[in-house]
Amino acid sequence: MTNIIKKLNGESCSIAGILIAAITMIWFIGCESQVNSMFEPETKVTRGILNSEVDLFLARAEEKYRILDQKDTFKKLLTDQASIAAQGGTINPLGLVTTILSIIGSGAIVDNVRKSRKIKKLNGSSSTSSA
């Protein structure tokens, strides 16, 4: 037994090097790199989850752009109608009402799509958590 201990004492640097190399290999193979989440900075996420967060962020940004486009279209409609009225032309009330109702309808459709996505997401997360 003392012979083995003497042998290990003489090879302590080699043993330490082998242990460090083994731990490093296990760490490289077994642990995925992580960063702080975009939405919850106290939570660490892997590359796959970060990609999902980026997709969600982009979808939210696209929705905001659609809302901005809808508002800009409505503003343009109002300024065009005011311009026609200021030039002494006549305003077509039926055309104005039809345009306004179509804008409101498209807004309702966008809102319904957004709500249905949210409901699907909630149903998907509740079904995975109950499984």
Residue pairs with C-beta under 8 A, 6 or more apart in sequence:
8 15
32 46
32 47
33 46
33 47
34 44
34 45
34 46
35 44
35 45
35 50
36 42
36 43
36 44
36 45
37 43
37 44
37 45
37 49
37 50
37 53
38 50
38 53
38 54
38 57
39 53
45 53
63 110
63 114
66 110
67 110
70 103
70 106
70 107
70 110
73 103
74 100
74 103
77 96
77 99
77 100
77 103
81 91
81 96
84 90
84 91
85 91
